[in-house]
Amino acid sequence: MKKTIEDRLTYLYKGELFSIIGFIPISGLIQYTFPELHLFALSSFWVSLILLELLLLQGSYYWYSKRERLKRENSSITPVHVVRRLHRFQKINGGIIVLAVMVFAVDVWRWHPDYPVNGLKVSGFLFVFAVLEYINYFYLQLSYDNRSDVQYLVRNKKLKRSSMWKDFQRIKKINLYSKEKGETE
């Protein structure tokens, strides 16, 4: 069982790392192949790409931390300091999402009336993908890529809470317990 969980956590963190590395040359290739998109001139493209890369990095960090704890301590419970750090990132990510919406508005205003419509569409797709990753990590599991997850979805007819969300709830309980006992963090 431990080996199966460790393999799954390894798959998850390496997949996120591969994506982080892969999006950069793919973006360059798209810009090189389709210069009329003006991707690299669109601030909305850069904000969306940076948001996605940051989210993937946070996801990789999360899964790697769980895997390392499992290897060292035979427990896949995420270390408290990791959960607290990711909770801070959750708020920062939310701010970047709001900023990105404003940057899209600035791009539309800046490029008026000669919008690079298809470039804005690519940037919009990247932004939506980043927001879905944000939801997937911090709130609801949107990716169901193994049998047990699919069975849960069919049986319960609702999305699962994300692992990170469950960790946030666990930490809230720890903090409430500490405050009731008069302990400091």
Secondary structure, 3 states (H helix, E strand, C coil): CHHHHHHHHHHHHHHHHHHHHHHHHHHHHHHHHCHHHCHHHCHHHHHHHHHHHHHHHHHHHHHHHHHHHHHHHCCCCCCHHHHHHHHHHHHHHHHHHHHHHHHHHHHHHHHCCCCCHHHHHHHHHHHHHHHHHHHHHHCECCCCCCHHHHHHHHHHCCCCECHHHHHHHHHHHHHHHHHHHCCCC
